[in-house]
């Protein structure tokens, strides 16, 4: 009986994680990062809206800044570069959620 209860709890936790990931993924689709440079030449970044997860917002900015450093020279190129990295960023969030649930 306790094994069945444990399995039920595990399934409920997995369903909640999947639901959370779907919500975060939907938010992530609509987020863009804007990178520019300050007077000293340092990169600055902002996101169009928050994903609700400050670490993910920071990771998006770090990714966008790297895209610019690697040669993305206009908004379309930066957005394409960031979009290519979004699945990996979402996987990192999924891993963190699973670790938190354990």
PDB file as gemmi writes it, atoms N, CA and C in Angstrom:
CRYST1    1.000    1.000    1.000  90.00  90.00  90.00 P 1                      
ATOM      1  N   UNK A   1       0.813  -1.186   0.000  1.00  0.00           N  
ATOM      2  CA  UNK A   1       0.000   0.000   0.000  1.00  0.00           C  
ATOM      3  C   UNK A   1       0.864   1.261   0.000  1.00  0.00           C  
ATOM      4  N   UNK A   2       1.946   1.278   0.789  1.00  0.00           N  
ATOM      5  CA  UNK A   2       2.798   2.462   0.849  1.00  0.00           C  
ATOM      6  C   UNK A   2       3.525   2.679  -0.483  1.00  0.00           C  
ATOM      7  N   UNK A   3       3.818   1.612  -1.210  1.00  0.00           N  
ATOM      8  CA  UNK A   3       4.446   1.755  -2.517  1.00  0.00           C  
ATOM      9  C   UNK A   3       3.485   2.439  -3.488  1.00  0.00           C  
ATOM     10  N   UNK A   4       2.209   2.100  -3.388  1.00  0.00           N  
ATOM     11  CA  UNK A   4       1.206   2.732  -4.238  1.00  0.00           C  
ATOM     12  C   UNK A   4       1.065   4.211  -3.896  1.00  0.00           C  
ATOM     13  N   UNK A   5       1.114   4.532  -2.629  1.00  0.00           N  
ATOM     14  CA  UNK A   5       1.040   5.928  -2.194  1.00  0.00           C  
ATOM     15  C   UNK A   5       2.265   6.707  -2.689  1.00  0.00           C  
ATOM     16  N   UNK A   6       3.425   6.104  -2.572  1.00  0.00           N  
ATOM     17  CA  UNK A   6       4.652   6.752  -3.038  1.00  0.00           C  
ATOM     18  C   UNK A   6       4.594   6.989  -4.541  1.00  0.00           C  
ATOM     19  N   UNK A   7       4.093   6.003  -5.280  1.00  0.00           N  
ATOM     20  CA  UNK A   7       3.963   6.151  -6.727  1.00  0.00           C  
ATOM     21  C   UNK A   7       2.979   7.265  -7.076  1.00  0.00           C  
ATOM     22  N   UNK A   8       1.879   7.337  -6.348  1.00  0.00           N  
ATOM     23  CA  UNK A   8       0.894   8.396  -6.577  1.00  0.00           C  
ATOM     24  C   UNK A   8       1.489   9.767  -6.319  1.00  0.00           C  
ATOM     25  N   UNK A   9       2.256   9.901  -5.233  1.00  0.00           N  
ATOM     26  CA  UNK A   9       2.901  11.175  -4.923  1.00  0.00           C  
ATOM     27  C   UNK A   9       3.927  11.539  -5.986  1.00  0.00           C  
ATOM     28  N   UNK A  10       4.667  10.557  -6.438  1.00  0.00           N  
ATOM     29  CA  UNK A  10       5.666  10.792  -7.477  1.00  0.00           C  
ATOM     30  C   UNK A  10       5.000  11.260  -8.770  1.00  0.00           C  
ATOM     31  N   UNK A  11       3.895  10.640  -9.128  1.00  0.00           N  
ATOM     32  CA  UNK A  11       3.175  11.020 -10.341  1.00  0.00           C  
ATOM     33  C   UNK A  11       2.589  12.424 -10.207  1.00  0.00           C  
ATOM     34  N   UNK A  12       2.070  12.764  -9.044  1.00  0.00           N  
ATOM     35  CA  UNK A  12       1.512  14.101  -8.814  1.00  0.00           C  
ATOM     36  C   UNK A  12       2.603  15.156  -8.896  1.00  0.00           C  
ATOM     37  N   UNK A  13       3.771  14.852  -8.339  1.00  0.00           N  
ATOM     38  CA  UNK A  13       4.898  15.777  -8.400  1.00  0.00           C  
ATOM     39  C   UNK A  13       5.345  15.972  -9.838  1.00  0.00           C  
ATOM     40  N   UNK A  14       5.426  14.899 -10.588  1.00  0.00           N  
ATOM     41  CA  UNK A  14       5.835  14.986 -11.998  1.00  0.00           C  
ATOM     42  C   UNK A  14       4.827  15.807 -12.801  1.00  0.00           C  
ATOM     43  N   UNK A  15       3.539  15.621 -12.524  1.00  0.00           N  
ATOM     44  CA  UNK A  15       2.512  16.387 -13.233  1.00  0.00           C  
ATOM     45  C   UNK A  15       2.622  17.872 -12.910  1.00  0.00           C  
ATOM     46  N   UNK A  16       2.885  18.203 -11.642  1.00  0.00           N  
ATOM     47  CA  UNK A  16       3.042  19.608 -11.247  1.00  0.00           C  
ATOM     48  C   UNK A  16       4.271  20.219 -11.920  1.00  0.00           C  
ATOM     49  N   UNK A  17       5.369  19.462 -11.981  1.00  0.00           N  
ATOM     50  CA  UNK A  17       6.587  19.942 -12.657  1.00  0.00           C  
ATOM     51  C   UNK A  17       6.313  20.199 -14.130  1.00  0.00           C  
ATOM     52  N   UNK A  18       5.607  19.268 -14.774  1.00  0.00           N  
ATOM     53  CA  UNK A  18       5.282  19.436 -16.190  1.00  0.00           C  
ATOM     54  C   UNK A  18       4.417  20.673 -16.404  1.00  0.00           C  
ATOM     55  N   UNK A  19       3.466  20.887 -15.520  1.00  0.00           N  
ATOM     56  CA  UNK A  19       2.605  22.062 -15.607  1.00  0.00           C  
ATOM     57  C   UNK A  19       3.419  23.341 -15.453  1.00  0.00           C  
ATOM     58  N   UNK A  20       4.322  23.359 -14.476  1.00  0.00           N  
ATOM     59  CA  UNK A  20       5.191  24.519 -14.262  1.00  0.00           C  
ATOM     60  C   UNK A  20       6.046  24.782 -15.496  1.00  0.00           C  
ATOM     61  N   UNK A  21       6.613  23.741 -16.064  1.00  0.00           N  
ATOM     62  CA  UNK A  21       7.469  23.893 -17.243  1.00  0.00           C  
ATOM     63  C   UNK A  21       6.673  24.438 -18.420  1.00  0.00           C  
ATOM     64  N   UNK A  22       5.438  23.968 -18.586  1.00  0.00           N  
ATOM     65  CA  UNK A  22       4.614  24.466 -19.683  1.00  0.00           C  
ATOM     66  C   UNK A  22       4.327  25.963 -19.532  1.00  0.00           C  
ATOM     67  N   UNK A  23       4.049  26.392 -18.313  1.00  0.00           N  
ATOM     68  CA  UNK A  23       3.792  27.816 -18.059  1.00  0.00           C  
ATOM     69  C   UNK A  23       5.052  28.633 -18.329  1.00  0.00           C  
ATOM     70  N   UNK A  24       6.185  28.160 -17.834  1.00  0.00           N  
ATOM     71  CA  UNK A  24       7.451  28.872 -18.036  1.00  0.00           C  
ATOM     72  C   UNK A  24       7.806  28.907 -19.520  1.00  0.00           C  
ATOM     73  N   UNK A  25       7.600  27.795 -20.214  1.00  0.00           N  
ATOM     74  CA  UNK A  25       7.898  27.739 -21.651  1.00  0.00           C  
ATOM     75  C   UNK A  25       7.034  28.737 -22.419  1.00  0.00           C  
ATOM     76  N   UNK A  26       5.777  28.852 -22.040  1.00  0.00           N  
ATOM     77  CA  UNK A  26       4.888  29.804 -22.707  1.00  0.00           C  
ATOM     78  C   UNK A  26       5.356  31.236 -22.472  1.00  0.00           C  
ATOM     79  N   UNK A  27       5.749  31.542 -21.246  1.00  0.00           N  
ATOM     80  CA  UNK A  27       6.272  32.875 -20.947  1.00  0.00           C  
ATOM     81  C   UNK A  27       7.552  33.144 -21.729  1.00  0.00           C  
ATOM     82  N   UNK A  28       8.410  32.126 -21.784  1.00  0.00           N  
ATOM     83  CA  UNK A  28       9.708  32.267 -22.437  1.00  0.00           C  
ATOM     84  C   UNK A  28       9.565  32.584 -23.922  1.00  0.00           C  
ATOM     85  N   UNK A  29       8.526  32.042 -24.547  1.00  0.00           N  
ATOM     86  CA  UNK A  29       8.301  32.297 -25.975  1.00  0.00           C  
ATOM     87  C   UNK A  29       8.159  33.788 -26.267  1.00  0.00           C  
ATOM     88  N   UNK A  30       7.520  34.512 -25.354  1.00  0.00           N  
ATOM     89  CA  UNK A  30       7.247  35.917 -25.603  1.00  0.00           C  
ATOM     90  C   UNK A  30       8.319  36.879 -25.130  1.00  0.00           C  
ATOM     91  N   UNK A  31       9.397  36.361 -24.575  1.00  0.00           N  
ATOM     92  CA  UNK A  31      10.434  37.229 -24.011  1.00  0.00           C  
ATOM     93  C   UNK A  31      11.556  37.435 -25.023  1.00  0.00           C  
ATOM     94  N   UNK A  32      11.952  38.692 -25.174  1.00  0.00           N  
ATOM     95  CA  UNK A  32      13.122  39.005 -25.981  1.00  0.00           C  
ATOM     96  C   UNK A  32      14.120  39.752 -25.106  1.00  0.00           C  
ATOM     97  N   UNK A  33      15.363  39.657 -25.460  1.00  0.00           N  
ATOM     98  CA  UNK A  33      16.420  40.348 -24.732  1.00  0.00           C  
ATOM     99  C   UNK A  33      17.004  41.427 -25.631  1.00  0.00           C  
ATOM    100  N   UNK A  34      17.255  42.590 -25.050  1.00  0.00           N  
ATOM    101  CA  UNK A  34      17.837  43.714 -25.780  1.00  0.00           C  
ATOM    102  C   UNK A  34      19.204  43.995 -25.175  1.00  0.00           C  
ATOM    103  N   UNK A  35      20.219  44.032 -26.026  1.00  0.00           N  
ATOM    104  CA  UNK A  35      21.587  44.264 -25.575  1.00  0.00           C  
ATOM    105  C   UNK A  35      22.096  45.558 -26.201  1.00  0.00           C  
ATOM    106  N   UNK A  36      22.724  46.380 -25.369  1.00  0.00           N  
ATOM    107  CA  UNK A  36      23.413  47.558 -25.874  1.00  0.00           C  
ATOM    108  C   UNK A  36      24.671  47.758 -25.039  1.00  0.00           C  
ATOM    109  N   UNK A  37      25.373  48.839 -25.304  1.00  0.00           N  
ATOM    110  CA  UNK A  37      26.601  49.119 -24.554  1.00  0.00           C  
ATOM    111  C   UNK A  37      26.475  50.452 -23.845  1.00  0.00           C  
ATOM    112  N   UNK A  38      27.065  50.516 -22.661  1.00  0.00           N  
ATOM    113  CA  UNK A  38      27.074  51.780 -21.932  1.00  0.00           C  
ATOM    114  C   UNK A  38      28.234  52.650 -22.428  1.00  0.00           C  
ATOM    115  N   UNK A  39      28.419  53.790 -21.794  1.00  0.00           N  
ATOM    116  CA  UNK A  39      29.469  54.732 -22.215  1.00  0.00           C  
ATOM    117  C   UNK A  39      30.872  54.137 -22.131  1.00  0.00           C  
ATOM    118  N   UNK A  40      31.033  53.162 -21.284  1.00  0.00           N  
ATOM    119  CA  UNK A  40      32.347  52.522 -21.118  1.00  0.00           C  
ATOM    120  C   UNK A  40      32.534  51.299 -22.020  1.00  0.00           C  
ATOM    121  N   UNK A  41      31.523  51.001 -22.822  1.00  0.00           N  
ATOM    122  CA  UNK A  41      31.625  49.863 -23.725  1.00  0.00           C  
ATOM    123  C   UNK A  41      31.185  48.543 -23.121  1.00  0.00           C  
ATOM    124  N   UNK A  42      30.657  48.581 -21.904  1.00  0.00           N  
ATOM    125  CA  UNK A  42      30.186  47.351 -21.264  1.00  0.00           C  
ATOM    126  C   UNK A  42      28.786  47.005 -21.771  1.00  0.00           C  
ATOM    127  N   UNK A  43      28.540  45.721 -21.911  1.00  0.00           N  
ATOM    128  CA  UNK A  43      27.225  45.279 -22.357  1.00  0.00           C  
ATOM    129  C   UNK A  43      26.198  45.489 -21.258  1.00  0.00           C  
ATOM    130  N   UNK A  44      25.019  45.946 -21.670  1.00  0.00           N  
ATOM    131  CA  UNK A  44      23.853  46.037 -20.789  1.00  0.00           C  
ATOM    132  C   UNK A  44      22.745  45.248 -21.459  1.00  0.00           C  
ATOM    133  N   UNK A  45      21.918  44.652 -20.661  1.00  0.00           N  
ATOM    134  CA  UNK A  45      20.842  43.837 -21.219  1.00  0.00           C  
ATOM    135  C   UNK A  45      19.574  44.043 -20.409  1.00  0.00           C  
ATOM    136  N   UNK A  46      18.469  43.968 -21.096  1.00  0.00           N  
ATOM    137  CA  UNK A  46      17.172  43.956 -20.431  1.00  0.00           C  
ATOM    138  C   UNK A  46      16.273  42.984 -21.184  1.00  0.00           C  
ATOM    139  N   UNK A  47      15.284  42.491 -20.492  1.00  0.00           N  
ATOM    140  CA  UNK A  47      14.320  41.590 -21.122  1.00  0.00           C  
ATOM    141  C   UNK A  47      13.015  42.346 -21.327  1.00  0.00           C  
ATOM    142  N   UNK A  48      12.278  41.972 -22.363  1.00  0.00           N  
ATOM    143  CA  UNK A  48      11.034  42.658 -22.693  1.00  0.00           C  
ATOM    144  C   UNK A  48       9.985  42.484 -21.604  1.00  0.00           C  
ATOM    145  N   UNK A  49      10.037  41.353 -20.935  1.00  0.00           N  
ATOM    146  CA  UNK A  49       9.178  41.056 -19.786  1.00  0.00           C  
ATOM    147  C   UNK A  49       9.830  39.929 -19.018  1.00  0.00           C  
ATOM    148  N   UNK A  50       9.515  39.828 -17.772  1.00  0.00           N  
ATOM    149  CA  UNK A  50      10.124  38.779 -16.959  1.00  0.00           C  
ATOM    150  C   UNK A  50       9.462  37.431 -17.229  1.00  0.00           C  
ATOM    151  N   UNK A  51      10.254  36.397 -17.117  1.00  0.00           N  
ATOM    152  CA  UNK A  51       9.715  35.043 -17.209  1.00  0.00           C  
ATOM    153  C   UNK A  51       9.085  34.631 -15.882  1.00  0.00           C  
ATOM    154  N   UNK A  52       9.343  35.423 -14.861  1.00  0.00           N  
ATOM    155  CA  UNK A  52       8.901  35.068 -13.518  1.00  0.00           C  
ATOM    156  C   UNK A  52       9.997  34.394 -12.715  1.00  0.00           C  
ATOM    157  N   UNK A  53      11.086  34.094 -13.386  1.00  0.00           N  
ATOM    158  CA  UNK A  53      12.234  33.468 -12.739  1.00  0.00           C  
ATOM    159  C   UNK A  53      13.462  34.355 -12.965  1.00  0.00           C  
ATOM    160  N   UNK A  54      13.895  35.083 -11.965  1.00  0.00           N  
ATOM    161  CA  UNK A  54      15.032  35.986 -12.139  1.00  0.00           C  
ATOM    162  C   UNK A  54      16.275  35.312 -12.716  1.00  0.00           C  
ATOM    163  N   UNK A  55      16.549  34.091 -12.303  1.00  0.00           N  
ATOM    164  CA  UNK A  55      17.730  33.384 -12.838  1.00  0.00           C  
ATOM    165  C   UNK A  55      17.603  33.134 -14.329  1.00  0.00           C  
ATOM    166  N   UNK A  56      16.400  32.805 -14.768  1.00  0.00           N  
ATOM    167  CA  UNK A  56      16.178  32.571 -16.196  1.00  0.00           C  
ATOM    168  C   UNK A  56      16.314  33.889 -16.965  1.00  0.00           C  
ATOM    169  N   UNK A  57      15.792  34.970 -16.408  1.00  0.00           N  
ATOM    170  CA  UNK A  57      15.951  36.285 -17.039  1.00  0.00           C  
ATOM    171  C   UNK A  57      17.437  36.624 -17.180  1.00  0.00           C  
ATOM    172  N   UNK A  58      18.200  36.361 -16.136  1.00  0.00           N  
ATOM    173  CA  UNK A  58      19.643  36.620 -16.181  1.00  0.00           C  
ATOM    174  C   UNK A  58      20.326  35.741 -17.230  1.00  0.00           C  
ATOM    175  N   UNK A  59      19.912  34.483 -17.294  1.00  0.00           N  
ATOM    176  CA  UNK A  59      20.494  33.568 -18.282  1.00  0.00           C  
ATOM    177  C   UNK A  59      20.176  34.027 -19.705  1.00  0.00           C  
ATOM    178  N   UNK A  60      18.970  34.553 -19.917  1.00  0.00           N  
ATOM    179  CA  UNK A  60      18.619  35.091 -21.235  1.00  0.00           C  
ATOM    180  C   UNK A  60      19.526  36.256 -21.603  1.00  0.00           C  
ATOM    181  N   UNK A  61      19.754  37.143 -20.638  1.00  0.00           N  
ATOM    182  CA  UNK A  61      20.639  38.288 -20.903  1.00  0.00           C  
ATOM    183  C   UNK A  61      22.071  37.836 -21.154  1.00  0.00           C  
ATOM    184  N   UNK A  62      22.529  36.883 -20.387  1.00  0.00           N  
ATOM    185  CA  UNK A  62      23.888  36.370 -20.593  1.00  0.00           C  
ATOM    186  C   UNK A  62      24.006  35.750 -21.984  1.00  0.00           C  
ATOM    187  N   UNK A  63      22.987  35.012 -22.378  1.00  0.00           N  
ATOM    188  CA  UNK A  63      22.966  34.396 -23.701  1.00  0.00           C  
ATOM    189  C   UNK A  63      22.958  35.457 -24.795  1.00  0.00           C  
ATOM    190  N   UNK A  64      22.106  36.466 -24.644  1.00  0.00           N  
ATOM    191  CA  UNK A  64      22.019  37.529 -25.648  1.00  0.00           C  
ATOM    192  C   UNK A  64      23.343  38.275 -25.762  1.00  0.00           C  
ATOM    193  N   UNK A  65      23.973  38.552 -24.637  1.00  0.00           N  
ATOM    194  CA  UNK A  65      25.266  39.239 -24.661  1.00  0.00           C  
ATOM    195  C   UNK A  65      26.319  38.400 -25.373  1.00  0.00           C  
ATOM    196  N   UNK A  66      26.297  37.095 -25.129  1.00  0.00           N  
ATOM    197  CA  UNK A  66      27.237  36.199 -25.808  1.00  0.00           C  
ATOM    198  C   UNK A  66      26.967  36.183 -27.313  1.00  0.00           C  
ATOM    199  N   UNK A  67      25.705  36.213 -27.688  1.00  0.00           N  
ATOM    200  CA  UNK A  67      25.368  36.241 -29.111  1.00  0.00           C  
ATOM    201  C   UNK A  67      25.953  37.483 -29.778  1.00  0.00           C  
ATOM    202  N   UNK A  68      25.851  38.630 -29.100  1.00  0.00           N  
ATOM    203  CA  UNK A  68      26.401  39.868 -29.646  1.00  0.00           C  
ATOM    204  C   UNK A  68      27.917  39.772 -29.746  1.00  0.00           C  
ATOM    205  N   UNK A  69      28.550  39.260 -28.695  1.00  0.00           N  
ATOM    206  CA  UNK A  69      30.009  39.112 -28.720  1.00  0.00           C  
ATOM    207  C   UNK A  69      30.452  38.183 -29.842  1.00  0.00           C  
ATOM    208  N   UNK A  70      29.616  37.183 -30.140  1.00  0.00           N  
ATOM    209  CA  UNK A  70      29.946  36.207 -31.181  1.00  0.00           C  
ATOM    210  C   UNK A  70      29.589  36.690 -32.587  1.00  0.00           C  
ATOM    211  N   UNK A  71      29.060  37.925 -32.690  1.00  0.00           N  
ATOM    212  CA  UNK A  71      28.855  38.486 -34.015  1.00  0.00           C  
ATOM    213  C   UNK A  71      27.434  38.817 -34.426  1.00  0.00           C  
ATOM    214  N   UNK A  72      26.438  38.515 -33.608  1.00  0.00           N  
ATOM    215  CA  UNK A  72      25.063  38.903 -33.963  1.00  0.00           C  
ATOM    216  C   UNK A  72      25.004  40.426 -33.948  1.00  0.00           C  
ATOM    217  N   UNK A  73      24.712  41.026 -35.095  1.00  0.00           N  
ATOM    218  CA  UNK A  73      24.868  42.474 -35.202  1.00  0.00           C  
ATOM    219  C   UNK A  73      23.561  43.257 -35.264  1.00  0.00           C  
ATOM    220  N   UNK A  74      22.430  42.570 -35.395  1.00  0.00           N  
ATOM    221  CA  UNK A  74      21.160  43.280 -35.382  1.00  0.00           C  
ATOM    222  C   UNK A  74      20.142  42.510 -34.545  1.00  0.00           C  
ATOM    223  N   UNK A  75      19.002  43.127 -34.310  1.00  0.00           N  
ATOM    224  CA  UNK A  75      17.997  42.532 -33.424  1.00  0.00           C  
ATOM    225  C   UNK A  75      17.544  41.159 -33.917  1.00  0.00           C  
ATOM    226  N   UNK A  76      17.342  41.010 -35.215  1.00  0.00           N  
ATOM    227  CA  UNK A  76      16.906  39.713 -35.748  1.00  0.00           C  
ATOM    228  C   UNK A  76      17.938  38.624 -35.483  1.00  0.00           C  
ATOM    229  N   UNK A  77      19.211  38.951 -35.668  1.00  0.00           N  
ATOM    230  CA  UNK A  77      20.279  37.972 -35.440  1.00  0.00           C  
ATOM    231  C   UNK A  77      20.377  37.607 -33.961  1.00  0.00           C  
ATOM    232  N   UNK A  78      20.255  38.591 -33.084  1.00  0.00           N  
ATOM    233  CA  UNK A  78      20.301  38.321 -31.643  1.00  0.00           C  
ATOM    234  C   UNK A  78      19.103  37.457 -31.253  1.00  0.00           C  
ATOM    235  N   UNK A  79      17.913  37.820 -31.728  1.00  0.00           N  
ATOM    236  CA  UNK A  79      16.716  37.040 -31.386  1.00  0.00           C  
ATOM    237  C   UNK A  79      16.817  35.604 -31.885  1.00  0.00           C  
ATOM    238  N   UNK A  80      17.351  35.400 -33.086  1.00  0.00           N  
ATOM    239  CA  UNK A  80      17.518  34.044 -33.615  1.00  0.00           C  
ATOM    240  C   UNK A  80      18.517  33.253 -32.786  1.00  0.00           C  
ATOM    241  N   UNK A  81      19.597  33.904 -32.402  1.00  0.00           N  
ATOM    242  CA  UNK A  81      20.619  33.259 -31.582  1.00  0.00           C  
ATOM    243  C   UNK A  81      20.042  32.853 -30.221  1.00  0.00           C  
ATOM    244  N   UNK A  82      19.314  33.767 -29.597  1.00  0.00           N  
ATOM    245  CA  UNK A  82      18.708  33.484 -28.283  1.00  0.00           C  
ATOM    246  C   UNK A  82      17.647  32.391 -28.422  1.00  0.00           C  
ATOM    247  N   UNK A  83      16.838  32.458 -29.463  1.00  0.00           N  
ATOM    248  CA  UNK A  83      15.790  31.454 -29.677  1.00  0.00           C  
ATOM    249  C   UNK A  83      16.386  30.052 -29.799  1.00  0.00           C  
ATOM    250  N   UNK A  84      17.540  29.958 -30.428  1.00  0.00           N  
ATOM    251  CA  UNK A  84      18.203  28.659 -30.577  1.00  0.00           C  
ATOM    252  C   UNK A  84      18.648  28.102 -29.225  1.00  0.00           C  
ATOM    253  N   UNK A  85      18.896  28.970 -28.273  1.00  0.00           N  
ATOM    254  CA  UNK A  85      19.376  28.559 -26.948  1.00  0.00           C  
ATOM    255  C   UNK A  85      18.240  28.345 -25.944  1.00  0.00           C  
ATOM    256  N   UNK A  86      17.040  28.840 -26.242  1.00  0.00           N  
ATOM    257  CA  UNK A  86      15.926  28.743 -25.290  1.00  0.00           C  
ATOM    258  C   UNK A  86      15.595  27.310 -24.861  1.00  0.00           C  
ATOM    259  N   UNK A  87      15.606  26.314 -25.761  1.00  0.00           N  
ATOM    260  CA  UNK A  87      15.323  24.947 -25.299  1.00  0.00           C  
ATOM    261  C   UNK A  87      16.307  24.467 -24.230  1.00  0.00           C  
ATOM    262  N   UNK A  88      17.573  24.793 -24.387  1.00  0.00           N  
ATOM    263  CA  UNK A  88      18.578  24.390 -23.384  1.00  0.00           C  
ATOM    264  C   UNK A  88      18.345  25.127 -22.068  1.00  0.00           C  
ATOM    265  N   UNK A  89      17.975  26.393 -22.152  1.00  0.00           N  
ATOM    266  CA  UNK A  89      17.672  27.150 -20.931  1.00  0.00           C  
ATOM    267  C   UNK A  89      16.468  26.537 -20.214  1.00  0.00           C  
ATOM    268  N   UNK A  90      15.474  26.140 -20.980  1.00  0.00           N  
ATOM    269  CA  UNK A  90      14.291  25.505 -20.392  1.00  0.00           C  
ATOM    270  C   UNK A  90      14.643  24.160 -19.759  1.00  0.00           C  
ATOM    271  N   UNK A  91      15.547  23.415 -20.385  1.00  0.00           N  
ATOM    272  CA  UNK A  91      16.013  22.151 -19.800  1.00  0.00           C  
ATOM    273  C   UNK A  91      16.706  22.389 -18.459  1.00  0.00           C  
ATOM    274  N   UNK A  92      17.466  23.480 -18.373  1.00  0.00           N  
ATOM    275  CA  UNK A  92      18.128  23.813 -17.111  1.00  0.00           C  
ATOM    276  C   UNK A  92      17.098  24.118 -16.028  1.00  0.00           C  
ATOM    277  N   UNK A  93      16.037  24.824 -16.391  1.00  0.00           N  
ATOM    278  CA  UNK A  93      14.970  25.113 -15.429  1.00  0.00           C  
ATOM    279  C   UNK A  93      14.306  23.818 -14.985  1.00  0.00           C  
ATOM    280  N   UNK A  94      14.041  22.938 -15.937  1.00  0.00           N  
ATOM    281  CA  UNK A  94      13.418  21.650 -15.615  1.00  0.00           C  
ATOM    282  C   UNK A  94      14.289  20.868 -14.627  1.00  0.00           C  
ATOM    283  N   UNK A  95      15.573  20.853 -14.857  1.00  0.00           N  
ATOM    284  CA  UNK A  95      16.510  20.154 -13.954  1.00  0.00           C  
ATOM    285  C   UNK A  95      16.461  20.763 -12.563  1.00  0.00           C  
ATOM    286  N   UNK A  96      16.431  22.083 -12.496  1.00  0.00           N  
ATOM    287  CA  UNK A  96      16.371  22.758 -11.192  1.00  0.00           C  
ATOM    288  C   UNK A  96      15.067  22.453 -10.470  1.00  0.00           C  
ATOM    289  N   UNK A  97      13.957  22.419 -11.198  1.00  0.00           N  
ATOM    290  CA  UNK A  97      12.672  22.106 -10.573  1.00  0.00           C  
ATOM    291  C   UNK A  97      12.661  20.682 -10.027  1.00  0.00           C  
ATOM    292  N   UNK A  98      13.219  19.757 -10.797  1.00  0.00           N  
ATOM    293  CA  UNK A  98      13.270  18.361 -10.345  1.00  0.00           C  
ATOM    294  C   UNK A  98      14.154  18.222  -9.107  1.00  0.00           C  
ATOM    295  N   UNK A  99      15.267  18.946  -9.083  1.00  0.00           N  
ATOM    296  CA  UNK A  99      16.167  18.891  -7.935  1.00  0.00           C  
ATOM    297  C   UNK A  99      15.479  19.448  -6.693  1.00  0.00           C  
ATOM    298  N   UNK A 100      14.714  20.513  -6.882  1.00  0.00           N  
ATOM    299  CA  UNK A 100      13.985  21.114  -5.754  1.00  0.00           C  
ATOM    300  C   UNK A 100      12.921  20.181  -5.210  1.00  0.00           C  
ATOM    301  N   UNK A 101      12.293  19.411  -6.108  1.00  0.00           N  
ATOM    302  CA  UNK A 101      11.212  18.504  -5.698  1.00  0.00           C  
ATOM    303  C   UNK A 101      11.744  17.267  -4.979  1.00  0.00           C  
ATOM    304  N   UNK A 102      13.016  16.960  -5.174  1.00  0.00           N  
ATOM    305  CA  UNK A 102      13.600  15.743  -4.563  1.00  0.00           C  
ATOM    306  C   UNK A 102      13.885  15.926  -3.103  1.00  0.00           C  
TER     307      UNK A 102                                                      
END                                                                             
